Amino acid sequence: MAEKLVCRDCQCAEGELHEIFCTKELCPFCYGQLASCSCIHTVLELTPEETKVVDEYVDDFKEPLKSIVARWKAALETKGRIRFGEDLRILKITG
């Protein structure tokens, strides 16, 4: 029996979603690393003020960042987050 793969960062099993914003999760918009891609800016059409808040990323439990992160999570869910295993195929790491 083949051993199931497990994400080294968030420990999700193959076929599961990474913990949100796991450093290994791919962005469903650009297929780059979700934690560091800039899609949040373009997808959410952030205002200059919102861009500053996101770039400073002080505390996502407090407004206004809390609302921006909630919008970003909703956009990711709508687009369709990439499950662990599928991301490896997209990156051509596995068959």
PyMOL commands that place a pseudoatom at each C-alpha (Angstrom):
pseudoatom trace, name=CA, resn=MET, resi=1, chain=A, elem=C, hetatm=0, pos=[0.000, 0.000, 0.000]
pseudoatom trace, name=CA, resn=ALA, resi=2, chain=A, elem=C, hetatm=0, pos=[1.394, 3.403, -1.006]
pseudoatom trace, name=CA, resn=GLU, resi=3, chain=A, elem=C, hetatm=0, pos=[2.114, 5.838, 1.788]
pseudoatom trace, name=CA, resn=LYS, resi=4, chain=A, elem=C, hetatm=0, pos=[-0.026, 8.988, 1.694]
pseudoatom trace, name=CA, resn=LEU, resi=5, chain=A, elem=C, hetatm=0, pos=[1.817, 12.252, 1.301]
pseudoatom trace, name=CA, resn=VAL, resi=6, chain=A, elem=C, hetatm=0, pos=[1.583, 14.834, 4.077]
pseudoatom trace, name=CA, resn=CYS, resi=7, chain=A, elem=C, hetatm=0, pos=[2.315, 18.555, 3.788]
pseudoatom trace, name=CA, resn=ARG, resi=8, chain=A, elem=C, hetatm=0, pos=[5.547, 19.361, 5.607]
pseudoatom trace, name=CA, resn=ASP, resi=9, chain=A, elem=C, hetatm=0, pos=[4.169, 22.653, 6.908]
pseudoatom trace, name=CA, resn=CYS, resi=10, chain=A, elem=C, hetatm=0, pos=[0.532, 22.157, 7.929]
pseudoatom trace, name=CA, resn=GLN, resi=11, chain=A, elem=C, hetatm=0, pos=[0.423, 18.341, 8.046]
pseudoatom trace, name=CA, resn=CYS, resi=12, chain=A, elem=C, hetatm=0, pos=[-2.652, 18.020, 5.819]
pseudoatom trace, name=CA, resn=ALA, resi=13, chain=A, elem=C, hetatm=0, pos=[-2.931, 14.713, 4.005]
pseudoatom trace, name=CA, resn=GLU, resi=14, chain=A, elem=C, hetatm=0, pos=[-3.022, 14.277, 0.259]
pseudoatom trace, name=CA, resn=GLY, resi=15, chain=A, elem=C, hetatm=0, pos=[-6.439, 15.292, -1.074]
pseudoatom trace, name=CA, resn=GLU, resi=16, chain=A, elem=C, hetatm=0, pos=[-7.112, 17.692, 1.807]
pseudoatom trace, name=CA, resn=LEU, resi=17, chain=A, elem=C, hetatm=0, pos=[-6.964, 21.473, 1.809]
pseudoatom trace, name=CA, resn=HIS, resi=18, chain=A, elem=C, hetatm=0, pos=[-3.922, 23.053, 3.382]
pseudoatom trace, name=CA, resn=GLU, resi=19, chain=A, elem=C, hetatm=0, pos=[-4.503, 25.077, 6.528]
pseudoatom trace, name=CA, resn=ILE, resi=20, chain=A, elem=C, hetatm=0, pos=[-5.464, 28.495, 5.195]
pseudoatom trace, name=CA, resn=PHE, resi=21, chain=A, elem=C, hetatm=0, pos=[-2.331, 30.469, 4.290]
pseudoatom trace, name=CA, resn=CYS, resi=22, chain=A, elem=C, hetatm=0, pos=[0.002, 27.497, 4.791]
pseudoatom trace, name=CA, resn=THR, resi=23, chain=A, elem=C, hetatm=0, pos=[3.302, 28.476, 3.200]
pseudoatom trace, name=CA, resn=LYS, resi=24, chain=A, elem=C, hetatm=0, pos=[2.998, 25.505, 0.828]
pseudoatom trace, name=CA, resn=GLU, resi=25, chain=A, elem=C, hetatm=0, pos=[-0.497, 26.407, -0.453]
pseudoatom trace, name=CA, resn=LEU, resi=26, chain=A, elem=C, hetatm=0, pos=[-0.758, 27.543, -4.061]
pseudoatom trace, name=CA, resn=CYS, resi=27, chain=A, elem=C, hetatm=0, pos=[-2.799, 30.538, -5.089]
pseudoatom trace, name=CA, resn=PRO, resi=28, chain=A, elem=C, hetatm=0, pos=[-5.688, 29.402, -7.307]
pseudoatom trace, name=CA, resn=PHE, resi=29, chain=A, elem=C, hetatm=0, pos=[-5.357, 32.597, -9.351]
pseudoatom trace, name=CA, resn=CYS, resi=30, chain=A, elem=C, hetatm=0, pos=[-1.637, 32.561, -10.286]
pseudoatom trace, name=CA, resn=TYR, resi=31, chain=A, elem=C, hetatm=0, pos=[-0.388, 29.179, -8.979]
pseudoatom trace, name=CA, resn=GLY, resi=32, chain=A, elem=C, hetatm=0, pos=[2.320, 31.004, -7.036]
pseudoatom trace, name=CA, resn=GLN, resi=33, chain=A, elem=C, hetatm=0, pos=[2.859, 30.654, -3.305]
pseudoatom trace, name=CA, resn=LEU, resi=34, chain=A, elem=C, hetatm=0, pos=[-0.362, 31.969, -1.730]
pseudoatom trace, name=CA, resn=ALA, resi=35, chain=A, elem=C, hetatm=0, pos=[1.408, 33.431, 1.293]
pseudoatom trace, name=CA, resn=SER, resi=36, chain=A, elem=C, hetatm=0, pos=[3.579, 35.677, -0.887]
pseudoatom trace, name=CA, resn=CYS, resi=37, chain=A, elem=C, hetatm=0, pos=[1.768, 36.274, -4.187]
pseudoatom trace, name=CA, resn=SER, resi=38, chain=A, elem=C, hetatm=0, pos=[0.232, 39.663, -4.882]
pseudoatom trace, name=CA, resn=CYS, resi=39, chain=A, elem=C, hetatm=0, pos=[-3.124, 38.425, -6.175]
pseudoatom trace, name=CA, resn=ILE, resi=40, chain=A, elem=C, hetatm=0, pos=[-4.918, 39.792, -3.118]
pseudoatom trace, name=CA, resn=HIS, resi=41, chain=A, elem=C, hetatm=0, pos=[-4.235, 43.290, -4.465]
pseudoatom trace, name=CA, resn=THR, resi=42, chain=A, elem=C, hetatm=0, pos=[-5.613, 42.693, -7.961]
pseudoatom trace, name=CA, resn=VAL, resi=43, chain=A, elem=C, hetatm=0, pos=[-8.405, 40.217, -7.185]
pseudoatom trace, name=CA, resn=LEU, resi=44, chain=A, elem=C, hetatm=0, pos=[-9.859, 42.365, -4.408]
pseudoatom trace, name=CA, resn=GLU, resi=45, chain=A, elem=C, hetatm=0, pos=[-9.050, 45.618, -6.242]
pseudoatom trace, name=CA, resn=LEU, resi=46, chain=A, elem=C, hetatm=0, pos=[-7.639, 47.062, -3.034]
pseudoatom trace, name=CA, resn=THR, resi=47, chain=A, elem=C, hetatm=0, pos=[-7.697, 50.800, -2.478]
pseudoatom trace, name=CA, resn=PRO, resi=48, chain=A, elem=C, hetatm=0, pos=[-4.385, 52.521, -1.664]
pseudoatom trace, name=CA, resn=GLU, resi=49, chain=A, elem=C, hetatm=0, pos=[-5.402, 52.558, 2.012]
pseudoatom trace, name=CA, resn=GLU, resi=50, chain=A, elem=C, hetatm=0, pos=[-6.230, 48.838, 1.986]
pseudoatom trace, name=CA, resn=THR, resi=51, chain=A, elem=C, hetatm=0, pos=[-2.970, 48.083, 0.175]
pseudoatom trace, name=CA, resn=LYS, resi=52, chain=A, elem=C, hetatm=0, pos=[-1.051, 49.825, 2.950]
pseudoatom trace, name=CA, resn=VAL, resi=53, chain=A, elem=C, hetatm=0, pos=[-2.906, 47.807, 5.606]
pseudoatom trace, name=CA, resn=VAL, resi=54, chain=A, elem=C, hetatm=0, pos=[-2.231, 44.523, 3.783]
pseudoatom trace, name=CA, resn=ASP, resi=55, chain=A, elem=C, hetatm=0, pos=[1.437, 45.347, 3.202]
pseudoatom trace, name=CA, resn=GLU, resi=56, chain=A, elem=C, hetatm=0, pos=[1.934, 46.237, 6.877]
pseudoatom trace, name=CA, resn=TYR, resi=57, chain=A, elem=C, hetatm=0, pos=[-0.050, 43.126, 8.008]
pseudoatom trace, name=CA, resn=VAL, resi=58, chain=A, elem=C, hetatm=0, pos=[-0.040, 43.941, 11.705]
pseudoatom trace, name=CA, resn=ASP, resi=59, chain=A, elem=C, hetatm=0, pos=[-3.028, 42.041, 13.161]
pseudoatom trace, name=CA, resn=ASP, resi=60, chain=A, elem=C, hetatm=0, pos=[-5.631, 40.217, 11.082]
pseudoatom trace, name=CA, resn=PHE, resi=61, chain=A, elem=C, hetatm=0, pos=[-7.934, 39.908, 14.093]
pseudoatom trace, name=CA, resn=LYS, resi=62, chain=A, elem=C, hetatm=0, pos=[-8.503, 43.682, 14.066]
pseudoatom trace, name=CA, resn=GLU, resi=63, chain=A, elem=C, hetatm=0, pos=[-10.138, 45.959, 11.550]
pseudoatom trace, name=CA, resn=PRO, resi=64, chain=A, elem=C, hetatm=0, pos=[-9.560, 46.953, 8.859]
pseudoatom trace, name=CA, resn=LEU, resi=65, chain=A, elem=C, hetatm=0, pos=[-7.327, 43.965, 8.057]
pseudoatom trace, name=CA, resn=LYS, resi=66, chain=A, elem=C, hetatm=0, pos=[-9.866, 41.497, 9.466]
pseudoatom trace, name=CA, resn=SER, resi=67, chain=A, elem=C, hetatm=0, pos=[-12.426, 42.447, 6.803]
pseudoatom trace, name=CA, resn=ILE, resi=68, chain=A, elem=C, hetatm=0, pos=[-9.861, 42.397, 4.006]
pseudoatom trace, name=CA, resn=VAL, resi=69, chain=A, elem=C, hetatm=0, pos=[-8.698, 38.910, 5.002]
pseudoatom trace, name=CA, resn=ALA, resi=70, chain=A, elem=C, hetatm=0, pos=[-12.330, 37.736, 5.156]
pseudoatom trace, name=CA, resn=ARG, resi=71, chain=A, elem=C, hetatm=0, pos=[-12.889, 39.045, 1.611]
pseudoatom trace, name=CA, resn=TRP, resi=72, chain=A, elem=C, hetatm=0, pos=[-9.697, 37.315, 0.450]
pseudoatom trace, name=CA, resn=LYS, resi=73, chain=A, elem=C, hetatm=0, pos=[-10.729, 33.994, 2.021]
pseudoatom trace, name=CA, resn=ALA, resi=74, chain=A, elem=C, hetatm=0, pos=[-14.128, 34.271, 0.303]
pseudoatom trace, name=CA, resn=ALA, resi=75, chain=A, elem=C, hetatm=0, pos=[-12.462, 34.984, -3.048]
pseudoatom trace, name=CA, resn=LEU, resi=76, chain=A, elem=C, hetatm=0, pos=[-10.184, 31.957, -2.609]
pseudoatom trace, name=CA, resn=GLU, resi=77, chain=A, elem=C, hetatm=0, pos=[-13.123, 29.715, -1.743]
pseudoatom trace, name=CA, resn=THR, resi=78, chain=A, elem=C, hetatm=0, pos=[-15.106, 30.989, -4.727]
pseudoatom trace, name=CA, resn=LYS, resi=79, chain=A, elem=C, hetatm=0, pos=[-12.205, 30.406, -7.116]
pseudoatom trace, name=CA, resn=GLY, resi=80, chain=A, elem=C, hetatm=0, pos=[-11.510, 27.013, -5.558]
pseudoatom trace, name=CA, resn=ARG, resi=81, chain=A, elem=C, hetatm=0, pos=[-8.585, 26.399, -3.231]
pseudoatom trace, name=CA, resn=ILE, resi=82, chain=A, elem=C, hetatm=0, pos=[-6.045, 23.836, -4.396]
pseudoatom trace, name=CA, resn=ARG, resi=83, chain=A, elem=C, hetatm=0, pos=[-5.848, 20.592, -2.446]
pseudoatom trace, name=CA, resn=PHE, resi=84, chain=A, elem=C, hetatm=0, pos=[-2.554, 19.068, -1.362]
pseudoatom trace, name=CA, resn=GLY, resi=85, chain=A, elem=C, hetatm=0, pos=[-1.507, 16.624, -4.046]
pseudoatom trace, name=CA, resn=GLU, resi=86, chain=A, elem=C, hetatm=0, pos=[-3.165, 18.594, -6.822]
pseudoatom trace, name=CA, resn=ASP, resi=87, chain=A, elem=C, hetatm=0, pos=[-0.673, 21.375, -6.120]
pseudoatom trace, name=CA, resn=LEU, resi=88, chain=A, elem=C, hetatm=0, pos=[2.178, 18.906, -6.615]
pseudoatom trace, name=CA, resn=ARG, resi=89, chain=A, elem=C, hetatm=0, pos=[0.730, 17.879, -9.990]
pseudoatom trace, name=CA, resn=ILE, resi=90, chain=A, elem=C, hetatm=0, pos=[0.332, 21.529, -11.025]
pseudoatom trace, name=CA, resn=LEU, resi=91, chain=A, elem=C, hetatm=0, pos=[3.974, 22.133, -10.134]
pseudoatom trace, name=CA, resn=LYS, resi=92, chain=A, elem=C, hetatm=0, pos=[4.900, 18.868, -11.882]
pseudoatom trace, name=CA, resn=ILE, resi=93, chain=A, elem=C, hetatm=0, pos=[6.495, 17.466, -8.733]
pseudoatom trace, name=CA, resn=THR, resi=94, chain=A, elem=C, hetatm=0, pos=[4.505, 14.209, -8.919]
pseudoatom trace, name=CA, resn=GLY, resi=95, chain=A, elem=C, hetatm=0, pos=[2.570, 12.311, -11.599]
for i in range(1, 95): cmd.bond("trace and resi %d" % i, "trace and resi %d" % (i + 1))
show_as sticks, trace
zoom trace
